[in-house]
Amino acid sequence: MIEMTLGRNDGTAMPSERGVSAILGFILLIGMVASISVGILLFAGSAMEDAEQRTENERVEQSFVELKQQMTTVSRSGATSRSMTIDAGDKGAIVKTDTGTINITSTGDELDQPINISIGTVEYVGDDGTKIAYQAGGIFRETGNETQVVSAPPIYYDKGSGINDETFTFPVIEVSDDTQISSGEIAISQTIPPDRRDVPPLKNSTIKVNVTSKYCVGWENYFRQETKEGGDAIQESCNEGKERRVVAELGRISREYLFESGGAIIAPNGYEDDFCTGGPGNSNCQIESKTVDNPPVLDKYIKDIIKKASNSSEYETPSESQYDELDDGKYYIEGIDSSDEFEFDLSGGNATLVVAGEMDLGEIEVSGDNDLKIYTNASKITIGGDVHHGSKDGSGAQHIQTFGTSNTTIDGSPNKGGYYEGLIYAMSRENKKWGNDIQQGNPDEKCQAFVQANGVTIDGAVVAYGVCAQSNGMGGIKDNDAFQDELIDLLPRGYKLSPDVYYLNIAEYKVQIERQ
């Protein structure tokens, strides 16, 4: 039987097979070229759209900067009206009132009542999600999670060239009505005369500026930049406290004023005379106060100091066997136990001890004419040991300084028998109702520091919200002249308190934006 085959005996394809393969290859090539061409066209189209959107965003941004200039001119000069051509993109922009607040308070009596200003926004949103906004005199650009200051708010901090020259100026320009504007001609007019707030010079008090805004990060960045020459103004950043709120503080805290009349007790926010056994008629219970209006709270600084010390090669972490042979330098440890014994020879310079954890004081002996500064986030400093300088007669109290946070309590309960020569500084500006065992039955729970007779002796100074005594315990806090007129640096080298301010200028302007 003879078999019929389509292939050739040498294995090569028949002419018809080669033709089919060539056609299929040509078709595939055309498909690939078409697919690539479509991809290129889609990519090119997307790139063109992105470029067009970026161009629109940039036009709107520049137009908003001009809008700010025109609004500033109208508000400052009192001009009846000005007009301009605004580019608000294809979709326009929205003018909204009451989109944020500015609250200004003083710790002294310079302000009769808080200044509360509601602020509005002129906002453009691009198709790519980019937001460009005018708010209270500033221009902000928000892209994703990033907020940039395009044009700074009219906040001016002038450090001046001499004492009592520092000036903080804050003109707030608001929009008066809700509306929507599209690209084209608009008119800008002042609706009411400006409201200027006359504030007396600040003397040993501070002001807090709270800005609540969806553009909080932009405000925070600007406050930092504007006041960095004088110090760190930010007390609460946007991600720390209330949502979308930044708190800046400026003021005048004179170190000379803090201890100008010596040491003893500085508790400007509250005493507890009648907590003593025998009531306020007992002379041993009366607090001979030496106060200032506004000792600064150190919480944010101590938090940063501890964070830095725990991760920095600048700080040495001594072992317990080395505690009795320390000298000048920087040290970091995690807590102090009552059995710990420290010796610092400071004849060659200052020492800084950072304590991350509780402090149940044992023995700390300091010699030399330089200073030991202790910074701690302890919830309680227990005085049960012997902390002293030199001959232990109180004359070297200024050389030992312990700084805690507003959450730190000072425990001088009975049967402790401790002695502390130096400064303990743990200032709070609010009653946090500490509510721990140092309250000893005080119903107001305002004792941040507590001493009781036959308990402890503090030969130096205590700075806290409330200092309470029981059973003639105030006799345990000795008046010490070692601090008189001392320039106590509350922070280590490289840190600055809030910028000084002597003059405060606040003005509120309202303008209306209308389409023509």
C-alpha positions as CSV (number, residue, x, y, z in Angstrom):
1,M,0.0,0.0,0.0
2,I,1.4,3.4,-0.9
3,E,1.1,6.2,1.8
4,M,0.5,9.8,0.7
5,T,2.4,12.4,2.6
6,L,2.3,16.2,2.5
7,G,5.7,16.8,3.8
8,R,9.0,16.4,2.1
9,N,11.4,13.6,3.0
10,D,14.2,16.1,3.9
11,G,12.1,17.7,6.7
12,T,11.6,21.1,5.1
13,A,8.2,22.7,4.9
14,M,6.1,22.7,1.8
15,P,5.8,26.1,0.0
16,S,2.3,26.5,1.3
17,E,3.4,26.1,4.9
18,R,6.0,28.8,4.5
19,G,3.4,31.1,3.1
20,V,1.0,30.6,6.0
21,S,3.8,31.3,8.5
22,A,4.8,34.5,6.8
23,I,1.2,35.7,6.8
24,L,0.8,34.9,10.5
25,G,4.0,36.6,11.4
26,F,3.0,39.7,9.4
27,I,-0.4,39.8,11.2
28,L,1.3,39.5,14.6
29,L,3.8,42.3,13.7
30,I,0.9,44.5,12.7
31,G,-0.8,43.7,16.0
32,M,2.3,44.5,18.1
33,V,2.8,47.8,16.3
34,A,-0.8,48.7,16.8
35,S,-0.7,47.8,20.5
36,I,2.5,49.8,21.0
37,S,1.0,52.7,19.1
38,V,-2.1,52.7,21.2
39,G,0.1,52.6,24.3
40,I,2.2,55.5,23.1
41,L,-0.9,57.5,22.3
42,L,-2.5,56.7,25.7
43,F,0.7,57.6,27.5
44,A,1.2,60.8,25.4
45,G,-2.4,61.7,26.1
46,S,-2.0,61.2,29.9
47,A,1.3,63.1,29.9
48,M,-0.4,65.9,28.0
49,E,-3.2,66.0,30.5
50,D,-0.8,66.0,33.4
51,A,1.2,68.8,31.8
52,E,-1.9,70.8,31.2
53,Q,-3.1,70.3,34.8
54,R,0.3,71.3,36.2
55,T,0.2,74.4,34.0
56,E,-3.3,75.3,35.3
57,N,-2.2,74.8,38.9
58,E,0.8,77.1,38.4
59,R,-1.5,79.8,36.7
60,V,-4.0,79.6,39.6
61,E,-1.2,79.7,42.2
62,Q,0.3,82.9,40.7
63,S,-3.2,84.4,40.4
64,F,-3.9,83.7,44.1
65,V,-0.6,85.4,45.0
66,E,-1.9,88.5,43.1
67,L,-5.3,88.1,44.9
68,K,-3.5,88.2,48.2
69,Q,-1.6,91.4,47.2
70,Q,-4.9,93.1,46.2
71,M,-6.7,92.1,49.4
72,T,-3.7,93.3,51.4
73,T,-3.8,96.7,49.6
74,V,-7.5,97.1,50.1
75,S,-7.4,96.2,53.8
76,R,-4.3,98.3,54.7
77,S,-5.1,101.4,52.6
78,G,-8.8,101.4,53.2
79,A,-9.4,101.7,49.5
80,T,-13.1,101.5,48.6
81,S,-12.6,98.7,46.0
82,R,-10.1,97.2,43.6
83,S,-10.6,94.9,40.7
84,M,-8.4,92.2,39.1
85,T,-8.6,89.4,36.6
86,I,-8.3,86.1,38.4
87,D,-7.5,82.7,37.0
88,A,-9.4,80.1,38.9
89,G,-9.0,77.3,36.5
90,D,-11.7,75.6,34.5
91,K,-13.8,74.7,37.6
92,G,-13.4,78.0,39.5
93,A,-12.8,78.5,43.2
94,I,-15.0,78.5,46.3
95,V,-14.9,81.3,48.9
96,K,-15.9,80.0,52.4
97,T,-16.2,81.7,55.7
98,D,-15.5,80.1,59.1
99,T,-13.1,77.4,57.9
100,G,-10.7,77.9,60.8
101,T,-10.0,79.9,63.9
102,I,-7.2,81.9,65.5
103,N,-7.3,82.1,69.2
104,I,-4.8,84.4,71.1
105,T,-4.5,84.3,74.9
106,S,-2.1,85.7,77.4
107,T,-0.8,84.2,80.7
108,G,-0.6,87.7,82.1
109,D,-3.2,90.4,82.4
110,E,-2.3,92.2,79.1
111,L,-5.4,90.8,77.4
112,D,-8.7,91.4,79.2
113,Q,-10.2,88.4,77.4
114,P,-9.0,86.0,74.7
115,I,-8.9,87.2,71.1
116,N,-11.0,84.8,68.9
117,I,-11.0,85.3,65.1
118,S,-12.8,83.2,62.6
119,I,-11.0,82.8,59.4
120,G,-12.2,81.9,55.9
121,T,-10.6,80.4,52.8
122,V,-10.6,80.9,49.0
123,E,-9.9,77.4,47.7
124,Y,-9.2,75.9,44.3
125,V,-9.1,72.1,43.7
126,G,-7.5,70.7,40.6
127,D,-8.4,67.5,38.8
128,D,-5.2,65.9,40.2
129,G,-6.3,66.7,43.7
130,T,-3.9,69.6,44.2
131,K,-5.4,72.3,46.5
132,I,-4.4,76.0,46.4
133,A,-5.9,78.1,49.1
134,Y,-5.8,81.7,50.4
135,Q,-6.3,81.8,54.2
136,A,-5.9,84.8,56.5
137,G,-3.2,86.4,54.3
138,G,-1.3,83.2,53.4
139,I,-1.2,81.1,50.3
140,F,-0.9,77.3,50.8
141,R,-0.5,74.5,48.3
142,E,-1.6,71.0,49.3
143,T,-0.5,68.0,47.3
144,G,-1.3,64.6,48.8
145,N,-0.1,64.7,52.4
146,E,2.3,67.6,51.9
147,T,1.4,71.2,52.6
148,Q,3.7,74.0,51.4
149,V,3.6,77.7,52.1
150,V,3.5,79.4,48.7
151,S,3.2,82.9,50.1
152,A,3.7,83.5,53.8
153,P,0.9,84.8,56.1
154,P,1.5,88.4,57.2
155,I,3.0,87.3,60.6
156,Y,6.1,89.2,61.5
157,Y,8.5,88.6,64.3
158,D,11.1,91.3,64.7
159,K,13.7,90.5,67.3
160,G,14.9,94.1,67.3
161,S,18.3,95.4,68.2
162,G,17.9,96.0,71.9
163,I,16.1,95.2,75.1
164,N,12.3,95.5,74.8
165,D,12.4,95.8,71.1
166,E,10.9,92.4,70.2
167,T,7.6,92.8,68.3
168,F,5.1,90.3,67.0
169,T,2.7,91.7,64.3
170,F,-0.3,89.7,63.1
171,P,-2.7,91.4,60.7
172,V,-5.5,88.9,59.9
173,I,-7.4,89.4,56.6
174,E,-10.7,87.5,56.4
175,V,-13.3,87.0,53.7
176,S,-16.8,88.2,54.7
177,D,-19.2,86.1,52.5
178,D,-19.5,82.6,51.0
179,T,-19.5,82.6,47.2
180,Q,-18.1,80.9,44.1
181,I,-15.8,82.7,41.7
182,S,-14.8,81.6,38.1
183,S,-12.0,82.9,36.0
184,G,-12.5,86.5,35.0
185,E,-13.0,89.9,36.6
186,I,-13.6,90.2,40.3
187,A,-14.0,93.1,42.7
188,I,-12.4,93.3,46.2
189,S,-13.7,95.7,48.8
190,Q,-13.4,96.3,52.5
191,T,-16.7,95.7,54.3
192,I,-16.0,97.2,57.8
193,P,-13.3,99.3,59.3
194,P,-10.3,97.3,60.7
195,D,-10.5,96.0,64.3
196,R,-7.1,96.8,65.9
197,R,-6.5,95.3,69.3
198,D,-4.4,97.4,71.6
199,V,-2.3,95.2,73.8
200,P,0.0,96.6,76.6
201,P,3.7,95.5,76.5
202,L,4.2,92.0,77.7
203,K,6.1,91.9,81.0
204,N,7.1,88.4,82.2
205,S,4.1,86.8,80.5
206,T,3.6,85.0,77.2
207,I,1.0,84.8,74.5
208,K,-0.3,81.6,72.9
209,V,-1.5,81.7,69.3
210,N,-3.7,78.7,68.5
211,V,-4.5,78.2,64.8
212,T,-7.0,75.6,63.8
213,S,-7.0,75.0,60.1
214,K,-7.1,72.2,57.4
215,Y,-3.8,73.8,56.4
216,C,-2.3,73.4,59.9
217,V,1.0,72.0,58.7
218,G,1.6,75.1,56.5
219,W,1.0,77.4,59.5
220,E,3.3,75.3,61.7
221,N,6.1,75.4,59.1
222,Y,5.8,79.2,58.8
223,F,5.8,79.8,62.6
224,R,8.9,77.8,62.9
225,Q,10.6,79.6,60.1
226,E,9.6,83.1,61.2
227,T,10.5,82.8,64.8
228,K,13.6,80.6,64.7
229,E,16.0,83.5,65.3
230,G,14.5,84.1,68.7
231,G,13.7,80.5,69.8
232,D,11.3,77.6,69.3
233,A,7.8,79.0,69.2
234,I,5.9,75.7,68.6
235,Q,4.4,74.3,71.8
236,E,2.1,71.8,70.1
237,S,2.5,70.6,66.6
238,C,-0.3,69.6,64.3
239,N,0.1,65.9,65.0
240,E,0.4,66.2,68.8
241,G,-2.8,67.7,70.3
242,K,-6.1,68.6,68.9
243,E,-6.7,67.7,65.3
244,R,-5.5,70.3,62.8
245,R,-4.3,72.7,65.5
246,V,-0.9,74.2,66.0
247,V,0.0,76.2,69.2
248,A,2.7,78.7,69.1
249,E,3.9,80.6,72.2
250,L,5.9,83.8,72.4
251,G,6.6,86.0,75.4
252,R,9.0,87.4,77.9
253,I,10.5,85.2,80.5
254,S,13.4,86.8,82.2
255,R,15.8,84.4,84.0
256,E,16.8,87.3,86.3
257,Y,13.2,87.8,87.3
258,L,12.7,84.1,88.1
259,F,14.9,84.1,91.1
260,E,15.4,87.8,91.7
261,S,14.3,87.5,95.4
262,G,15.9,84.2,96.2
263,G,14.7,80.7,96.2
264,A,12.0,78.9,98.3
265,I,8.7,78.3,96.7
266,I,7.5,79.4,93.3
267,A,4.0,78.1,92.7
268,P,2.1,80.9,90.9
269,N,-1.0,78.8,90.2
270,G,-1.8,77.7,93.7
271,Y,-0.8,77.1,97.3
272,E,-2.4,75.0,100.0
273,D,-2.0,77.0,103.2
274,D,-5.1,75.6,104.9
275,F,-4.1,72.0,104.1
276,C,-1.6,72.2,107.0
277,T,-2.6,70.7,110.3
278,G,-4.2,73.5,112.4
279,G,-5.4,75.4,109.4
280,P,-4.3,78.8,108.0
281,G,-4.1,80.3,111.5
282,N,-1.0,78.2,112.1
283,S,1.9,80.4,111.2
284,N,4.1,77.5,110.4
285,C,1.8,76.6,107.6
286,Q,1.8,80.0,105.9
287,I,3.6,79.9,102.6
288,E,6.1,82.7,102.2
289,S,5.7,82.9,98.5
290,K,8.3,84.2,96.1
291,T,6.5,84.1,92.8
292,V,6.7,85.0,89.2
293,D,3.7,85.1,86.9
294,N,4.8,82.7,84.3
295,P,7.5,80.1,84.7
296,P,7.8,78.2,81.4
297,V,6.7,74.6,81.1
298,L,9.5,72.4,79.8
299,D,7.6,69.3,78.6
300,K,8.4,69.5,74.9
301,Y,12.1,70.3,75.6
302,I,12.5,67.4,78.0
303,K,10.9,65.0,75.6
304,D,13.3,66.0,72.9
305,I,16.3,65.9,75.3
306,I,15.5,62.3,76.3
307,K,15.0,61.2,72.7
308,K,18.3,62.7,71.7
309,A,20.2,61.4,74.6
310,S,18.9,57.8,74.1
311,N,20.3,57.7,70.6
312,S,23.3,60.0,70.6
313,S,27.0,59.1,71.0
314,E,27.4,62.5,72.8
315,Y,25.8,60.9,75.9
316,E,27.6,58.2,77.9
317,T,25.7,55.5,79.6
318,P,27.6,54.6,82.8
319,S,27.3,51.3,84.6
320,E,26.2,51.3,88.2
321,S,29.8,50.6,89.3
322,Q,30.8,53.9,87.6
323,Y,28.2,56.1,89.3
324,D,30.6,57.2,92.0
325,E,33.3,58.4,89.6
326,L,31.6,60.8,87.3
327,D,32.9,64.1,86.2
328,D,31.9,66.8,83.7
329,G,30.1,65.5,80.6
330,K,26.8,64.2,79.4
331,Y,25.2,61.0,80.8
332,Y,22.0,59.0,80.1
333,I,20.5,56.4,82.4
334,E,17.1,54.7,82.7
335,G,15.9,55.5,86.2
336,I,17.4,56.1,89.6
337,D,16.9,53.7,92.5
338,S,17.1,54.6,96.2
339,S,20.2,52.4,96.5
340,D,22.1,54.3,93.8
341,E,25.0,56.4,94.9
342,F,26.4,59.1,92.5
343,E,29.5,61.3,92.9
344,F,30.2,64.1,90.4
345,D,33.5,66.0,90.4
346,L,32.6,69.1,88.5
347,S,35.9,71.0,89.0
348,G,36.5,70.8,85.3
349,G,33.1,71.8,83.9
350,N,29.3,71.2,83.9
351,A,27.5,67.8,83.8
352,T,24.1,66.9,82.3
353,L,22.3,63.7,83.5
354,V,19.3,62.6,81.5
355,V,17.0,60.1,83.4
356,A,14.4,58.3,81.3
357,G,12.3,56.8,84.0
358,E,11.4,57.1,87.7
359,M,13.6,58.9,90.3
360,D,13.7,57.5,93.8
361,L,16.7,59.6,95.0
362,G,19.4,57.9,96.9
363,E,22.7,59.7,97.3
364,I,24.1,62.3,94.9
365,E,27.2,64.2,96.0
366,V,28.5,67.1,93.8
367,S,31.8,68.9,94.2
368,G,33.3,71.8,92.2
369,D,32.0,75.2,91.2
370,N,30.1,74.1,88.1
371,D,26.5,72.8,87.7
372,L,24.8,69.4,87.5
373,K,21.6,69.5,85.5
374,I,19.2,66.6,85.7
375,Y,16.4,66.2,83.1
376,T,13.7,63.6,83.7
377,N,10.3,62.4,82.5
378,A,9.7,60.7,85.8
379,S,6.1,60.7,87.0
380,K,7.4,61.2,90.5
381,I,10.6,62.4,92.1
382,T,10.9,60.8,95.6
383,I,13.2,62.6,98.0
384,G,14.4,59.9,100.3
385,G,18.2,60.1,100.1
386,D,20.9,62.7,100.4
387,V,21.5,65.1,97.5
388,H,23.9,67.8,98.3
389,H,26.8,70.0,97.2
390,G,30.1,70.3,99.0
391,S,29.7,70.9,102.8
392,K,26.0,70.4,102.8
393,D,25.2,73.8,104.2
394,G,23.0,75.1,101.4
395,S,25.6,77.5,100.0
396,G,26.0,75.4,96.9
397,A,22.3,74.9,96.1
398,Q,22.5,76.7,92.8
399,H,24.9,74.0,91.5
400,I,22.3,71.2,91.5
401,Q,19.2,71.6,89.3
402,T,16.6,69.0,88.5
403,F,14.0,69.6,85.8
404,G,10.8,67.5,85.4
405,T,7.7,67.8,83.2
406,S,4.3,69.2,84.1
407,N,3.3,65.6,84.9
408,T,6.1,65.1,87.4
409,T,5.2,65.2,91.1
410,I,7.6,65.8,94.0
411,D,7.2,63.5,97.0
412,G,8.4,64.6,100.4
413,S,6.2,62.3,102.4
414,P,6.8,61.4,106.1
415,N,9.4,58.9,107.0
416,K,11.4,59.6,103.9
417,G,14.1,61.5,105.9
418,G,15.6,62.9,102.7
419,Y,17.7,66.0,102.1
420,Y,17.8,67.8,98.8
421,E,20.1,70.8,98.3
422,G,19.3,72.6,95.0
423,L,16.5,73.4,92.6
424,I,13.6,71.1,91.7
425,Y,11.7,72.6,88.7
426,A,8.5,70.8,87.5
427,M,6.2,73.5,86.3
428,S,2.6,73.0,85.2
429,R,0.2,75.8,84.2
430,E,-2.9,73.7,84.8
431,N,-4.2,71.6,87.7
432,K,-3.8,68.1,86.4
433,K,-5.3,66.6,89.5
434,W,-2.3,64.4,89.8
435,G,-4.3,62.2,92.2
436,N,-1.5,60.0,93.4
437,D,-0.3,59.1,96.9
438,I,1.3,62.5,97.5
439,Q,-2.1,64.2,97.8
440,Q,-2.5,62.9,101.4
441,G,-6.2,63.6,101.4
442,N,-6.1,67.0,99.7
443,P,-9.6,67.1,98.0
444,D,-8.5,69.5,95.2
445,E,-5.7,67.2,94.2
446,K,-3.6,70.3,93.2
447,C,-0.5,69.2,95.1
448,Q,2.2,68.8,92.5
449,A,4.8,69.0,95.3
450,F,4.1,67.7,98.8
451,V,6.1,68.0,102.1
452,Q,5.3,66.9,105.6
453,A,7.0,67.5,108.9
454,N,9.7,65.0,109.8
455,G,9.7,64.1,106.1
456,V,12.2,65.8,104.0
457,T,14.3,69.0,103.8
458,I,14.6,70.9,100.6
459,D,17.3,73.5,100.9
460,G,16.9,75.5,97.8
461,A,13.9,76.2,95.6
462,V,10.8,74.4,94.3
463,V,9.0,75.5,91.2
464,A,5.6,73.7,90.6
465,Y,1.9,74.3,90.1
466,G,0.9,73.8,93.7
467,V,3.0,73.1,96.8
468,C,1.2,71.5,99.7
469,A,2.2,70.9,103.3
470,Q,0.9,69.0,106.2
471,S,1.8,69.0,109.9
472,N,4.0,72.1,109.7
473,G,5.7,70.7,106.7
474,M,6.5,74.1,105.1
475,G,9.4,74.3,107.6
476,G,11.0,71.6,105.5
477,I,11.5,74.0,102.6
478,K,14.2,76.4,103.5
479,D,14.6,79.9,102.0
480,N,18.0,79.9,100.3
481,D,19.8,83.0,99.2
482,A,22.1,81.0,96.9
483,F,19.6,81.5,94.1
484,Q,19.2,85.3,94.5
485,D,19.7,87.0,91.1
486,E,21.1,83.7,89.7
487,L,20.9,83.3,85.9
488,I,19.6,79.8,85.8
489,D,19.7,78.3,82.4
490,L,16.6,76.1,82.3
491,L,17.8,74.2,79.2
492,P,21.0,72.7,77.9
493,R,23.3,74.5,75.5
494,G,21.7,74.5,72.0
495,Y,18.1,74.8,73.2
496,K,16.1,78.0,73.3
497,L,12.8,78.9,75.1
498,S,10.0,80.6,73.3
499,P,11.0,83.8,71.5
500,D,10.8,87.0,73.6
501,V,8.0,89.4,72.7
502,Y,7.5,92.8,74.2
503,Y,5.1,94.5,71.7
504,L,2.0,92.7,70.3
505,N,0.1,94.1,67.4
506,I,-3.1,92.4,66.3
507,A,-5.5,93.7,63.6
508,E,-8.5,92.1,62.0
509,Y,-9.7,93.1,58.5
510,K,-12.7,91.9,56.5
511,V,-12.9,92.0,52.7
512,Q,-15.6,90.9,50.2
513,I,-14.9,89.2,46.9
514,E,-17.5,89.6,44.2
515,R,-17.8,88.5,40.5
516,Q,-18.2,91.3,38.0
